[in-house]
Amino acid sequence: MLAANNVADSVTLKIASTAQQVSLLSEALHALCLYVTGNEKCALDVQCATVEALNNVVIHAYHNQPGHEITVCWYRQDRQLRIEIIDDGDSMAALPEPVLPDFEAEGGRGWWIINASVDSYFYKIIEGVERERVLFPGENHESVATAKPNAHRNVLTLLKQF
């Protein structure tokens, strides 16, 4: 796990896509939230939602393949915590409905838990474009020869008031 404190009231943590790394980050995040809010329930809610989201990244975006990077950015502004979970794995086409499945169901509780644990959340896909610029001698403008989709990032943002 790599930690960086970039600006006041923010921390960035980077982990590999493994259950062990998710567990370590979970403990660090809980301690940070508890320290800042002084509220055990708030810290546990943020921890729970973040762990569910990270597990979804490991399982669904990276298909349980270790070694992929996941970045978690933690922010405090006024009386709100914002957690951004960033990956470059497979993107979701839409956010699943946060409904509680039948008791006997083996899975499907993650989005219900996330929805119940934070005040709001949203998901964005940032798509990159590779652009090739061609410059010719004696010309003061550039010509775009090619533009094609390139890498993307997925960002899930969790918001919690305290």
N, CA, C and O of each residue as an XYZ file, in Angstrom:
648
protein
N       0.858     -1.170      0.000
C       0.000      0.000      0.000
C       0.896      1.222      0.000
O       1.879      1.277      0.739
N       0.562      2.199     -0.825
C       1.301      3.443     -0.929
C       0.394      4.559     -0.466
O      -0.749      4.642     -0.916
N       0.867      5.427      0.424
C       0.073      6.544      0.923
C       0.739      7.848      0.547
O       1.965      7.959      0.552
N      -0.078      8.832      0.222
C       0.429     10.161     -0.085
C      -0.562     11.190      0.440
O      -1.765     11.068      0.211
N      -0.070     12.188      1.132
C      -0.903     13.273      1.616
C      -0.601     14.470      0.744
O       0.413     15.141      0.935
N      -1.484     14.746     -0.224
C      -1.218     15.779     -1.224
C      -1.574     17.177     -0.756
O      -0.758     18.088     -0.892
N      -2.735     17.371     -0.222
C      -3.169     18.673      0.260
C      -3.857     18.481      1.596
O      -4.215     17.364      1.970
N      -4.037     19.574      2.310
C      -4.707     19.490      3.600
C      -6.069     18.828      3.442
O      -6.787     19.091      2.477
N      -6.414     17.986      4.373
C      -7.704     17.301      4.399
C      -7.913     16.333      3.242
O      -9.046     16.119      2.813
N      -6.835     15.749      2.734
C      -6.960     14.709      1.721
C      -5.813     13.713      1.871
O      -4.701     14.069      2.258
N      -6.114     12.466      1.557
C      -5.123     11.393      1.587
C      -5.402     10.500      0.393
O      -6.558     10.213      0.082
N      -4.343     10.060     -0.277
C      -4.474      9.139     -1.401
C      -3.759      7.843     -1.053
O      -2.599      7.858     -0.642
N      -4.448      6.732     -1.217
C      -3.893      5.402     -0.955
C      -3.989      4.578     -2.225
O      -5.008      4.612     -2.914
N      -2.936      3.839     -2.539
C      -2.929      2.969     -3.714
C      -2.651      1.545     -3.261
O      -1.740      1.289     -2.474
N      -3.457      0.628     -3.778
C      -3.300     -0.780     -3.421
C      -3.351     -1.637     -4.671
O      -3.785     -1.196     -5.736
N      -2.895     -2.874     -4.515
C      -3.049     -3.888     -5.563
C      -4.416     -4.542     -5.384
O      -4.996     -4.492     -4.299
N      -4.916     -5.142     -6.428
C      -6.259     -5.725     -6.437
C      -6.279     -7.110     -5.777
O      -6.496     -8.126     -6.437
N      -6.045     -7.125     -4.455
C      -6.104     -8.370     -3.685
C      -6.921     -8.142     -2.419
O      -7.038     -7.016     -1.936
N      -7.480     -9.222     -1.891
C      -8.257     -9.146     -0.654
C      -7.402     -8.655      0.509
O      -7.889     -7.911      1.360
N      -6.147     -9.057      0.557
C      -5.259     -8.636      1.639
C      -5.057     -7.119      1.620
O      -5.088     -6.473      2.667
N      -4.851     -6.559      0.439
C      -4.663     -5.116      0.322
C      -5.947     -4.358      0.655
O      -5.894     -3.292      1.269
N      -7.096     -4.896      0.258
C      -8.384     -4.283      0.610
C      -8.540     -4.261      2.125
O      -9.002     -3.268      2.687
N      -8.161     -5.338      2.784
C      -8.260     -5.420      4.240
C      -7.376     -4.374      4.924
O      -7.810     -3.708      5.863
N      -6.145     -4.235      4.452
C      -5.236     -3.230      5.026
C      -5.786     -1.818      4.833
O      -5.793     -1.015      5.765
N      -6.238     -1.528      3.637
C      -6.780     -0.204      3.368
C      -8.007      0.057      4.219
O      -8.212      1.173      4.697
N      -8.817     -0.959      4.408
C     -10.029     -0.845      5.218
C      -9.711     -0.369      6.634
O     -10.388      0.512      7.163
N      -8.686     -0.949      7.242
C      -8.308     -0.569      8.615
C      -7.784      0.860      8.658
O      -8.116      1.619      9.568
N      -6.967      1.227      7.676
C      -6.425      2.587      7.623
C      -7.541      3.610      7.432
O      -7.539      4.658      8.078
N      -8.486      3.313      6.557
C      -9.593      4.217      6.290
C     -10.472      4.397      7.519
O     -10.888      5.513      7.832
N     -10.755      3.304      8.214
C     -11.567      3.386      9.433
C     -10.893      4.288     10.457
O     -11.541      5.153     11.047
N      -9.594      4.091     10.672
C      -8.863      4.903     11.652
C      -8.886      6.381     11.266
O      -9.081      7.247     12.118
N      -8.687      6.660      9.993
C      -8.686      8.040      9.511
C     -10.056      8.689      9.710
O     -10.143      9.816     10.199
N     -11.125      7.984      9.335
C     -12.477      8.521      9.483
C     -12.836      8.726     10.958
O     -13.453      9.729     11.314
N     -12.455      7.789     11.798
C     -12.743      7.914     13.227
C     -11.988      9.098     13.819
O     -12.550      9.852     14.612
N     -10.745      9.267     13.449
C      -9.935     10.382     13.945
C     -10.560     11.726     13.561
O     -10.629     12.640     14.383
N     -11.007     11.842     12.326
C     -11.527     13.118     11.822
C     -12.935     13.409     12.336
O     -13.239     14.543     12.706
N     -13.793     12.392     12.359
C     -15.195     12.630     12.719
C     -15.464     12.453     14.210
O     -16.374     13.082     14.751
N     -14.685     11.606     14.881
C     -14.973     11.277     16.272
C     -16.247     10.460     16.413
O     -16.787     10.339     17.513
N     -16.728      9.902     15.320
C     -18.001      9.201     15.299
C     -17.778      7.777     14.789
O     -17.493      7.571     13.609
N     -17.910      6.800     15.684
C     -17.672      5.398     15.328
C     -18.618      4.918     14.241
O     -18.194      4.220     13.320
N     -19.910      5.282     14.332
C     -20.875      4.834     13.313
C     -20.511      5.380     11.938
O     -20.555      4.645     10.951
N     -20.157      6.639     11.862
C     -19.767      7.237     10.583
C     -18.539      6.523     10.014
O     -18.503      6.197      8.828
N     -17.538      6.281     10.857
C     -16.321      5.595     10.415
C     -16.634      4.185      9.912
O     -16.092      3.754      8.894
N     -17.501      3.471     10.619
C     -17.875      2.121     10.202
C     -18.684      2.133      8.905
O     -18.492      1.274      8.045
N     -19.582      3.100      8.765
C     -20.370      3.206      7.531
C     -19.465      3.427      6.321
O     -19.612      2.758      5.298
N     -18.527      4.370      6.443
C     -17.617      4.655      5.330
C     -16.743      3.433      5.041
O     -16.523      3.086      3.881
N     -16.252      2.792      6.079
C     -15.430      1.590      5.918
C     -16.221      0.496      5.198
O     -15.716     -0.124      4.262
N     -17.439      0.263      5.627
C     -18.280     -0.790      5.056
C     -18.563     -0.525      3.569
O     -18.410     -1.419      2.736
N     -18.973      0.694      3.246
C     -19.272      1.034      1.857
C     -18.026      0.918      0.981
O     -18.092      0.422     -0.144
N     -16.897      1.377      1.505
C     -15.657      1.339      0.731
C     -15.199     -0.090      0.488
O     -14.771     -0.419     -0.618
N     -15.280     -0.936      1.493
C     -14.888     -2.343      1.326
C     -15.779     -3.029      0.296
O     -15.284     -3.781     -0.543
N     -17.070     -2.785      0.348
C     -17.977     -3.370     -0.649
C     -17.601     -2.914     -2.052
O     -17.551     -3.717     -2.983
N     -17.336     -1.614     -2.197
C     -16.969     -1.085     -3.510
C     -15.627     -1.649     -3.983
O     -15.484     -2.004     -5.153
N     -14.650     -1.734     -3.086
C     -13.347     -2.290     -3.462
C     -13.459     -3.759     -3.853
O     -12.828     -4.197     -4.815
N     -14.252     -4.512     -3.119
C     -14.463     -5.921     -3.479
C     -15.112     -6.037     -4.859
O     -14.775     -6.933     -5.633
N     -16.047     -5.124     -5.167
C     -16.654     -5.123     -6.503
C     -15.606     -4.866     -7.578
O     -15.643     -5.488     -8.639
N     -14.669     -3.951     -7.313
C     -13.603     -3.677     -8.280
C     -12.758     -4.925     -8.494
O     -12.497     -5.320     -9.630
N     -12.331     -5.544     -7.392
C     -11.475     -6.742     -7.484
C     -12.198     -7.854     -8.249
O     -11.617     -8.478     -9.137
N     -13.457     -8.098     -7.904
C     -14.203     -9.223     -8.485
C     -14.684     -8.931     -9.903
O     -14.488     -9.745    -10.805
N     -15.309     -7.777    -10.102
C     -15.978     -7.516    -11.374
C     -15.132     -6.729    -12.376
O     -15.137     -7.051    -13.564
N     -14.410     -5.708    -11.923
C     -13.615     -4.909    -12.858
C     -12.321     -5.621    -13.242
O     -11.885     -5.559    -14.391
N     -11.702     -6.310    -12.252
C     -10.422     -6.984    -12.500
C     -10.521     -8.508    -12.508
O      -9.501     -9.187    -12.631
N     -11.728     -9.055    -12.379
C     -11.980    -10.496    -12.494
C     -11.057    -11.322    -11.590
O     -10.522    -12.351    -12.002
N     -10.885    -10.854    -10.361
C     -10.060    -11.540     -9.347
C      -8.597    -11.714     -9.760
O      -7.908    -12.591     -9.238
N      -8.129    -10.906    -10.670
C      -6.722    -10.972    -11.086
C      -5.912    -10.011    -10.216
O      -6.178     -8.809    -10.222
N      -4.936    -10.515     -9.473
C      -4.129     -9.638     -8.611
C      -3.170     -8.781     -9.434
O      -2.896     -9.063    -10.600
N      -2.674     -7.738     -8.798
C      -1.642     -6.930     -9.416
C      -2.127     -5.679    -10.122
O      -1.306     -4.878    -10.569
N      -3.427     -5.483    -10.236
C      -3.943     -4.259    -10.838
C      -4.024     -3.173     -9.763
O      -4.249     -3.471     -8.590
N      -3.843     -1.935    -10.162
C      -3.840     -0.843     -9.201
C      -5.243     -0.298     -8.957
O      -6.036     -0.126     -9.882
N      -5.522     -0.032     -7.679
C      -6.742      0.654     -7.265
C      -6.295      1.843     -6.426
O      -5.479      1.695     -5.517
N      -6.824      3.009     -6.729
C      -6.502      4.222     -5.981
C      -7.727      4.643     -5.190
O      -8.838      4.686     -5.717
N      -7.511      4.953     -3.917
C      -8.582      5.460     -3.073
C      -8.165      6.843     -2.577
O      -7.149      6.999     -1.899
N      -8.972      7.837     -2.931
C      -8.716      9.210     -2.491
C      -9.749      9.578     -1.434
O     -10.954      9.436     -1.642
N      -9.257     10.049     -0.306
C     -10.097     10.427      0.824
C     -10.025     11.935      0.987
O      -8.939     12.514      1.022
N     -11.202     12.577      1.087
C     -11.259     14.022      1.257
C     -12.206     14.376      2.399
O     -13.223     13.719      2.619
N     -11.839     15.434      3.117
C     -12.743     16.012      4.113
C     -12.939     17.471      3.745
O     -11.975     18.221      3.592
N     -14.193     17.863      3.607
C     -14.505     19.259      3.348
C     -15.709     19.628      4.187
O     -16.763     18.999      4.097
N     -15.542     20.646      4.998
C     -16.569     21.046      5.948
C     -16.926     19.821      6.794
O     -16.061     19.282      7.484
N     -18.161     19.383      6.755
C     -18.568     18.210      7.543
C     -18.977     17.061      6.621
O     -19.948     16.351      6.884
N     -18.223     16.893      5.545
C     -18.507     15.816      4.597
C     -17.218     15.071      4.252
O     -16.164     15.670      4.042
N     -17.341     13.746      4.201
C     -16.258     12.895      3.717
C     -16.589     12.490      2.291
O     -17.732     12.163      1.971
N     -15.575     12.515      1.443
C     -15.742     12.051      0.061
C     -14.650     11.030     -0.219
O     -13.464     11.302     -0.032
N     -15.064      9.862     -0.665
C     -14.137      8.789     -1.006
C     -14.265      8.542     -2.504
O     -15.366      8.324     -3.011
N     -13.138      8.576     -3.209
C     -13.137      8.248     -4.632
C     -12.338      6.972     -4.830
O     -11.181      6.881     -4.418
N     -12.958      5.993     -5.459
C     -12.317      4.710     -5.747
C     -12.085      4.678     -7.254
O     -13.028      4.715     -8.044
N     -10.814      4.609     -7.636
C     -10.431      4.764     -9.036
C      -9.755      3.483     -9.535
O      -8.826      2.978     -8.904
N     -10.225      2.970    -10.660
C      -9.624      1.783    -11.259
C      -9.663      1.937    -12.769
O     -10.341      2.820    -13.295
N      -8.930      1.072    -13.466
C      -8.992      1.080    -14.926
C      -9.410     -0.293    -15.461
O      -9.029     -0.690    -16.562
N     -10.197     -0.999    -14.660
C     -10.730     -2.293    -15.073
C     -11.977     -2.134    -15.924
O     -12.265     -1.048    -16.426
N     -12.719     -3.231    -16.083
C     -13.957     -3.190    -16.853
C     -14.928     -2.212    -16.203
O     -15.069     -2.183    -14.980
N     -15.590     -1.420    -17.026
C     -16.548     -0.414    -16.543
C     -17.939     -1.015    -16.413
O     -18.272     -2.001    -17.070
N     -18.739     -0.404    -15.554
C     -20.143     -0.776    -15.447
C     -20.928     -0.009    -16.509
O     -20.624      1.148    -16.798
N     -21.926     -0.651    -17.081
C     -22.788      0.024    -18.042
C     -23.811      0.900    -17.316
O     -24.247      1.925    -17.839
N     -24.184      0.483    -16.107
C     -25.145      1.221    -15.280
C     -24.941      0.799    -13.835
O     -24.415     -0.280    -13.565
N     -25.360      1.652    -12.909
C     -25.286      1.281    -11.494
C     -26.408      0.300    -11.182
O     -27.554      0.537    -11.563
N     -26.099     -0.792    -10.499
C     -27.151     -1.732    -10.110
C     -28.123     -1.092     -9.112
O     -27.752     -0.197     -8.353
N     -29.351     -1.560     -9.129
C     -30.336     -1.085     -8.159
C     -29.936     -1.562     -6.768
O     -29.559     -2.722     -6.599
N     -30.013     -0.684     -5.770
C     -29.628     -1.071     -4.408
C     -30.769     -1.768     -3.666
O     -31.290     -1.246     -2.681
N     -31.148     -2.947     -4.148
C     -32.237     -3.703     -3.510
C     -31.653     -4.901     -2.761
O     -30.672     -5.509     -3.187
N     -32.277     -5.213     -1.651
C     -31.844     -6.353     -0.847
C     -32.374     -7.632     -1.477
O     -33.584     -7.779     -1.651
N     -31.481     -8.564     -1.824
C     -31.947     -9.812     -2.441
C     -32.573    -10.736     -1.399
O     -32.527    -10.474     -0.197
N     -33.159    -11.824     -1.897
C     -33.728    -12.830     -0.996
C     -32.682    -13.306     -0.001
O     -31.486    -13.288     -0.291
N     -33.130    -13.725      1.155
C     -32.243    -14.172      2.222
C     -31.323    -15.301      1.764
O     -30.157    -15.354      2.154
N     -31.851    -16.201      0.935
C     -31.077    -17.362      0.490
C     -30.077    -17.038     -0.616
O     -29.204    -17.852     -0.917
N     -30.194    -15.865     -1.221
C     -29.307    -15.510     -2.331
C     -27.856    -15.448     -1.857
O     -27.568    -14.980     -0.755
N     -26.952    -15.925     -2.704
C     -25.536    -15.992     -2.349
C     -24.834    -14.646     -2.481
O     -23.866    -14.392     -1.766
N     -25.293    -13.786     -3.369
C     -24.654    -12.492     -3.579
C     -25.682    -11.423     -3.846
O     -26.879    -11.632     -3.647
N     -25.214    -10.278     -4.295
C     -26.126     -9.217     -4.682
C     -26.451     -8.208     -3.602
O     -27.351     -7.388     -3.783
N     -25.739     -8.244     -2.478
C     -26.029     -7.318     -1.382
C     -25.143     -6.072     -1.392
O     -25.407     -5.114     -0.667
N     -24.102     -6.087     -2.206
C     -23.114     -5.021     -2.176
C     -23.681     -3.626     -2.381
O     -23.405     -2.726     -1.588
N     -24.466     -3.433     -3.426
C     -24.994     -2.098     -3.695
C     -26.033     -1.691     -2.673
O     -26.182     -0.504     -2.383
N     -26.757     -2.656     -2.118
C     -27.691     -2.335     -1.044
C     -26.913     -1.843      0.176
O     -27.312     -0.869      0.814
N     -25.806     -2.508      0.501
C     -24.974     -2.102      1.639
C     -24.371     -0.714      1.391
O     -24.383      0.133      2.284
N     -23.851     -0.483      0.199
C     -23.273      0.829     -0.121
C     -24.334      1.916      0.028
O     -24.088      2.943      0.661
N     -25.501      1.695     -0.548
C     -26.588      2.667     -0.485
C     -27.015      2.948      0.959
O     -27.321      4.088      1.308
N     -27.033      1.909      1.793
C     -27.446      2.067      3.191
C     -26.366      2.734      4.044
O     -26.671      3.261      5.114
N     -25.117      2.721      3.591
C     -24.000      3.184      4.417
C     -23.578      4.628      4.160
O     -22.995      5.260      5.041
N     -23.858      5.158      2.982
C     -23.442      6.523      2.660
C     -24.667      7.362      2.286
O     -25.745      6.830      2.022
N     -24.476      8.681      2.272
C     -25.589      9.582      1.952
C     -25.885      9.600      0.454
O     -27.043      9.683      0.045
N     -24.850      9.522     -0.349
C     -25.046      9.470     -1.799
C     -23.784      8.923     -2.459
O     -22.720      8.851     -1.845
N     -23.930      8.544     -3.710
C     -22.791      8.050     -4.480
C     -23.087      8.231     -5.951
O     -24.243      8.330     -6.361
N     -22.026      8.273     -6.742
C     -22.173      8.331     -8.195
C     -20.942      7.703     -8.830
O     -19.894      7.569     -8.197
N     -21.091      7.324    -10.087
C     -20.060      6.590    -10.828
C     -19.813      7.308    -12.140
O     -20.751      7.682    -12.844
N     -18.556      7.494    -12.459
C     -18.254      8.092    -13.757
C     -17.142      7.305    -14.436
O     -16.272      6.721    -13.791
N     -17.205      7.313    -15.745
C     -16.187      6.689    -16.580
C     -15.511      7.819    -17.338
O     -16.156      8.563    -18.077
N     -14.219      7.935    -17.148
C     -13.453      8.972    -17.832
C     -12.716      8.295    -18.979
O     -11.791      7.510    -18.768
N     -13.134      8.609    -20.177
C     -12.544      7.974    -21.356
C     -11.467      8.875    -21.930
O     -11.657     10.082    -22.079
N     -10.350      8.275    -22.245
C      -9.243      9.019    -22.836
C      -9.257      8.887    -24.341
O      -9.826      7.943    -24.891
N      -8.640      9.822    -24.990
C      -8.506      9.783    -26.444
C      -7.037     10.018    -26.771
O      -6.416     10.957    -26.274
N      -6.505      9.165    -27.600
C      -5.139      9.344    -28.081
C      -5.222     10.173    -29.360
O      -5.885      9.790    -30.325
N      -4.545     11.301    -29.348
C      -4.609     12.202    -30.490
C      -3.204     12.392    -31.040
O      -2.267     12.710    -30.308
N      -3.085     12.195    -32.316
C      -1.797     12.395    -32.975
C      -1.832     13.744    -33.679
O      -2.723     14.003    -34.487
N      -0.854     14.610    -33.371
C      -0.767     15.924    -34.000
C       0.425     15.935    -34.960
O       1.528     15.511    -34.615
N       0.180     16.414    -36.133
C       1.229     16.477    -37.144
C       1.524     17.945    -37.421
O       0.616     18.718    -37.726
N       2.792     18.328    -37.314
C       3.216     19.696    -37.574
C       4.094     19.704    -38.823
O       4.962     18.847    -38.991
N       3.861     20.670    -39.682
C       4.648     20.785    -40.909
C       5.468     22.065    -40.871
O       5.017     23.067    -40.316
N       6.669     22.050    -41.451
C       7.488     23.260    -41.487
C       6.768     24.384    -42.221
O       6.127     24.164    -43.249
N       6.884     25.597    -41.675
C       6.298     26.754    -42.332
C       4.823     26.952    -42.071
O       4.255     27.936    -42.544
N       4.173     26.055    -41.335
C       2.751     26.223    -41.023
C       2.617     26.579    -39.550
O       3.341     26.053    -38.704
N       1.687     27.474    -39.252
C       1.483     27.912    -37.868
C       0.303     27.218    -37.204
O      -0.137     27.652    -36.140
N      -0.202     26.191    -37.779
C      -1.312     25.448    -37.182
C      -0.989     23.959    -37.208
O      -0.102     23.509    -37.932
N      -1.713     23.225    -36.420
C      -1.482     21.782    -36.381
C      -2.636     21.057    -37.053
O      -3.771     21.533    -37.051
N      -2.339     19.929    -37.612
C      -3.356     19.086    -38.217
C      -3.486     17.829    -37.374
O      -2.485     17.252    -36.949
N      -4.709     17.410    -37.135
C      -4.930     16.173    -36.389
C      -5.017     15.041    -37.396
O      -5.918     15.008    -38.234
N      -4.082     14.120    -37.308
C      -4.051     13.011    -38.252
C      -4.975     11.889    -37.797
O      -5.730     11.340    -38.599
N      -4.915     11.545    -36.506
C      -5.754     10.463    -36.000
C      -6.207     10.778    -34.583
O      -5.521     11.466    -33.827
N      -7.343     10.273    -34.255
C      -7.848     10.323    -32.886
C      -8.548      9.002    -32.630
O      -9.430      8.604    -33.390
N      -8.159      8.323    -31.563
C      -8.778      7.038    -31.247
C      -8.924      6.880    -29.741
O      -8.134      7.430    -28.973
N      -9.935      6.128    -29.321
C     -10.108      5.910    -27.878
C      -8.878      5.229    -27.290
O      -8.238      4.396    -27.932
N      -8.569      5.600    -26.070
C      -7.418      5.041    -25.377
C      -7.878      4.550    -24.015
O      -9.037      4.170    -23.851
N      -7.016      4.555    -23.078
C      -7.323      4.073    -21.737
C      -8.473      4.852    -21.109
O      -8.793      5.966    -21.523
N      -9.075      4.247    -20.114
C     -10.162      4.884    -19.385
C      -9.917      4.697    -17.888
O      -9.087      3.885    -17.475
N     -10.648      5.456    -17.094
C     -10.653      5.285    -15.648
C     -12.091      5.258    -15.188
O     -12.944      5.965    -15.724
N     -12.352      4.429    -14.184
C     -13.642      4.385    -13.529
C     -13.481      5.041    -12.170
O     -12.509      4.776    -11.463
N     -14.428      5.896    -11.799
C     -14.359      6.578    -10.513
C     -15.716      6.448     -9.827
O     -16.726      6.962    -10.308
N     -15.716      5.749     -8.694
C     -16.906      5.679     -7.850
C     -16.689      6.648     -6.695
O     -15.691      6.553     -5.981
N     -17.617      7.576     -6.510
C     -17.516      8.574     -5.446
C     -18.583      8.295     -4.400
O     -19.766      8.187     -4.721
N     -18.156      8.178     -3.146
C     -19.040      7.960     -2.011
C     -19.032      9.231     -1.162
O     -17.967      9.793     -0.907
N     -20.200      9.689     -0.724
C     -20.311     10.899      0.093
C     -21.006     10.589      1.408
O     -22.027      9.901      1.437
N     -20.440     11.104      2.505
C     -21.011     10.868      3.833
C     -20.865     12.130      4.680
O     -19.762     12.645      4.861
N     -21.988     12.619      5.194
C     -21.991     13.763      6.118
C     -21.637     13.267      7.526
O     -21.934     12.131      7.893
N     -21.003     14.136      8.292
C     -20.774     13.797      9.719
C     -21.020     15.004     10.580
O     -20.883     14.929     11.801
